[in-house]
Amino acid sequence: MRWKSSKNADVKRLDLLHPIVSGNKFFKLKYNIEQAKHLGVERIVTFGGAYSNHLHAAAWACKENNLQLIALIRGEEPQALSPTLQDIINWGAQVEYITRDAYAHKATEDFKIWVFDTFGPSFIIPEGGANFLGVNGCMEILASEDSVYSDVFCSAGTGTMASGLALSLKPHQTLHVVSALKGGGMKQQMFDLIKYFLMDDEAASEVLKNVVFHEDFHFGGYAKTTPELEDFIANQKAQFDLPLDKVYTGKLFKAFLEIEKNHVFEKALIIHSGGLQGNRTISAS
């Protein structure tokens, strides 16, 4: 769809792809779920916060594929369940709360051993689907008809979607990554994912030559917001029926308009990565 707020940008509405597993989560989970079924594993273990879009999508995907989901939640059990947690419990997920200190070690071998000892044989999906299979799925986001665009814009948290997009760019295209995180580091996150995917440092560096990082549009940090951002999101919904979330896409679209003031893009495509269920969660928190 054409974005009426911009001079020359279209929007790829991944949020309309699926009623529950919408946006980039559809692609991140696709091959992870397929691999678990191929291996004959009936239990998925994955991670996230109490408001996680990833956990929300994973719970529905597991329900639809007759897989058990163990959702490891960062932090203590809240006094009141978020709408996200209410959904995933209703869809049959087993919710377990772990301390923030333990959560920080979730990628270690010791933690994986604890998972297997505690829950039995399991297929572990990293937070946000940030693994080889998640990147592989996200390489399918750009279709052949998207080759007409000179510049592609996306938001990033774990960098999984952005890595898949970077790997699938045409030679004439540039990927612009708007980080939702404060403090930088997105380039390194993507390098690590792409390096693991290609198994080659030099090849990973070559892929990143077509990527531009924008790390000053986090509006205070991950999941933070400001009155300016809130007004922008409300305006886009009211005027153009374009729903945006406060963690990723709202910041992405606001960033694009700021960047566009000083740059002329031949033809730009903005990836709407979904995550709209988070709006009700933030409103309820």
C-alpha positions in Angstrom: 0.0 0.0 0.0 1.0 3.6 -0.6 1.9 5.5 2.6 0.2 8.9 2.3 2.4 10.6 4.9 5.5 10.1 2.7 6.7 11.5 -0.5 7.7 8.2 -2.1 7.2 5.2 0.2 5.1 2.0 0.1 4.2 -0.2 3.0 4.5 -4.0 3.1 1.7 -5.0 5.6 3.0 -8.2 7.2 0.6 -7.5 10.1 -2.2 -8.6 7.7 -0.6 -12.0 7.0 -2.3 -14.0 9.7 -4.8 -13.0 12.4 -2.7 -14.2 15.3 0.8 -15.2 14.1 1.1 -11.9 12.2 4.0 -10.0 10.9 7.6 -11.2 11.1 6.7 -13.8 13.7 5.1 -15.9 11.0 8.5 -16.1 9.2 10.6 -16.5 12.3 8.6 -19.4 13.6 7.9 -21.2 10.3 11.0 -23.3 10.0 11.5 -23.7 13.8 8.1 -25.3 14.0 8.7 -27.4 10.9 12.1 -28.6 12.3 10.6 -29.6 15.7 7.9 -31.7 13.9 10.5 -33.2 11.6 12.6 -34.3 14.6 9.5 -35.7 16.3 9.8 -33.4 19.3 6.5 -32.6 20.9 7.7 -29.9 23.3 8.8 -26.4 22.4 10.7 -24.2 25.0 11.1 -20.5 24.3 11.6 -17.2 26.1 10.2 -13.7 26.5 8.9 -11.1 28.8 5.3 -10.8 30.0 4.4 -8.7 27.0 6.2 -10.7 24.3 4.9 -10.8 20.8 7.1 -13.8 20.2 5.6 -15.8 23.0 2.1 -14.8 21.9 2.7 -16.0 18.3 4.6 -19.1 19.5 1.7 -20.2 21.7 -0.8 -20.0 18.9 1.5 -21.8 16.5 2.1 -24.6 19.0 -1.6 -24.9 19.6 -2.3 -25.2 15.9 0.5 -27.8 15.4 -0.3 -29.9 18.5 2.9 -29.1 20.2 3.3 -28.3 23.9 4.8 -24.9 24.7 6.9 -24.2 27.8 7.1 -20.4 28.0 9.9 -19.2 30.2 9.0 -15.7 31.4 11.7 -13.2 32.5 11.2 -12.0 36.0 8.7 -12.7 38.9 5.1 -13.7 38.4 3.1 -10.5 38.1 0.2 -9.7 40.4 -2.1 -9.4 37.4 -1.6 -11.3 34.1 -1.0 -9.2 31.0 -3.3 -9.8 28.1 -0.4 -11.6 26.4 0.0 -14.1 29.2 -3.7 -14.6 29.5 -3.8 -15.6 25.8 -0.9 -18.0 25.9 -2.2 -19.7 29.0 -5.7 -20.0 27.4 -4.0 -21.6 24.4 -2.4 -24.3 26.5 1.1 -23.0 27.2 2.8 -23.9 30.4 4.2 -20.7 31.9 7.2 -20.7 34.1 8.8 -17.6 35.7 12.6 -17.4 36.1 14.8 -14.8 37.7 16.3 -12.1 35.6 19.8 -13.4 36.6 19.0 -16.9 35.4 17.3 -15.5 32.2 20.5 -13.7 31.4 22.2 -17.1 31.0 19.5 -18.6 28.7 21.9 -19.1 25.8 24.5 -21.1 27.8 24.9 -24.9 27.6 24.3 -25.1 31.4 20.9 -23.5 30.9 20.0 -25.9 28.1 20.9 -28.8 30.3 18.7 -27.4 33.0 15.8 -27.2 30.4 16.2 -30.8 29.4 16.5 -32.0 33.0 13.5 -30.0 34.1 11.1 -30.4 31.1 12.4 -33.4 29.2 13.3 -33.7 25.5 12.5 -30.2 24.0 13.2 -28.1 21.0 14.5 -24.7 22.1 13.7 -21.6 20.1 15.7 -18.5 21.2 14.0 -15.4 22.3 12.5 -13.7 19.2 13.2 -16.7 17.0 16.8 -15.5 16.7 18.5 -18.5 15.2 19.5 -20.0 11.8 15.9 -21.1 11.2 14.4 -17.8 12.1 16.8 -16.0 9.7 16.0 -18.5 7.0 12.3 -17.8 7.3 12.8 -14.1 7.2 14.6 -14.4 3.9 11.2 -15.0 2.4 9.7 -11.7 3.4 10.9 -9.8 0.3 9.1 -11.2 -2.8 10.2 -10.9 -6.4 7.9 -7.9 -7.0 9.8 -6.0 -4.2 12.9 -5.8 -6.4 11.6 -2.5 -7.8 12.5 -0.7 -4.5 15.8 0.9 -4.0 15.6 1.2 -0.2 14.0 -1.1 2.3 13.3 0.0 5.9 12.6 -2.2 8.9 12.6 -2.1 12.7 14.9 -4.4 14.7 15.0 -5.9 18.2 16.9 -9.1 18.0 18.0 -8.4 14.4 16.6 -11.7 13.1 14.2 -10.2 10.5 16.8 -7.6 9.5 19.4 -10.3 9.0 17.0 -12.3 6.8 16.2 -9.1 4.8 19.9 -8.3 4.4 20.6 -11.8 3.0 17.8 -11.5 0.5 18.5 -8.0 -0.9 19.1 -7.5 -4.5 22.5 -5.9 -5.4 20.9 -2.5 -6.1 19.0 -2.4 -2.8 20.0 -0.8 0.6 18.5 -2.0 3.9 17.9 0.6 6.6 17.6 -0.8 10.1 15.9 1.3 12.7 16.9 -0.2 16.1 14.3 -0.3 18.9 17.1 -0.7 21.4 19.0 2.1 23.2 22.8 2.0 23.3 23.8 0.7 19.9 25.0 -2.8 19.2 22.5 -3.8 16.4 25.3 -4.1 13.8 27.1 -6.6 16.0 23.9 -8.6 16.7 23.2 -8.8 13.0 26.8 -9.7 12.2 26.7 -12.6 14.6 23.4 -13.9 13.2 24.6 -13.6 9.5 28.0 -15.1 10.3 26.3 -18.1 12.0 24.1 -18.4 8.9 26.9 -18.2 6.4 29.7 -19.6 8.6 32.1 -17.0 7.2 33.2 -13.7 8.7 34.1 -12.1 5.4 30.9 -13.0 3.8 28.9 -11.6 6.8 30.8 -8.3 6.5 30.1 -8.2 2.8 26.3 -8.6 3.4 26.4 -5.7 5.9 27.9 -3.3 3.4 24.4 -2.9 2.0 22.9 -2.1 5.4 22.6 1.3 7.1 21.9 1.5 10.8 19.7 4.2 12.4 20.0 3.9 16.2 18.7 7.3 17.4 15.0 6.6 17.1 14.4 4.4 20.2 12.4 7.2 22.0 14.0 6.4 25.3 14.7 2.7 24.9 13.1 -0.6 24.3 9.3 -0.5 24.9 9.6 3.2 25.9 7.4 5.8 24.4 6.9 9.6 24.4 3.8 11.9 23.9 5.2 12.8 20.5 5.3 9.1 19.5 1.9 8.4 20.9 0.4 11.3 19.0 2.1 10.2 15.8 0.7 6.6 16.1 -2.8 8.0 16.9 -2.6 10.3 13.9 -1.6 7.5 11.5 -4.5 5.3 12.7 -7.1 8.1 12.5 -6.1 9.7 9.2 -4.8 6.7 7.2 -6.2 3.6 9.0 -2.6 2.5 9.5 -2.2 0.8 12.9 1.2 0.9 14.5 2.7 -0.4 17.7 4.6 1.5 20.3 7.7 -0.8 20.5 8.7 -1.2 16.8 6.6 0.0 13.9 5.6 3.4 15.4 9.3 4.3 15.9 10.1 2.9 12.4 7.6 5.0 10.6 8.4 8.1 12.6 12.1 7.6 11.9 11.5 7.2 8.2 9.8 10.6 8.0 12.7 12.3 9.8 15.3 10.5 7.6 13.3 11.4 4.5 13.6 15.1 5.2 17.4 14.9 4.4 17.5 12.1 1.9 15.8 11.4 -1.5 15.0 7.8 -2.0 14.3 6.6 -5.5 11.6 4.2 -4.3 11.3 3.1 -0.6 9.5 0.1 1.0 8.7 0.1 4.7 8.2 -3.3 6.3 5.3 -3.3 8.8 6.4 -6.2 11.0 3.2 -6.5 13.1 3.3 -6.7 16.9 0.0 -4.9 17.3 -1.2 -7.1 20.1 1.4 -5.4 22.3 -0.6 -2.2 22.2 -3.3 -3.6 24.5 -0.6 -5.0 26.8 1.2 -1.7 27.2 -2.2 0.1 27.7 -3.0 -2.4 30.4 0.3 -2.2 32.2 
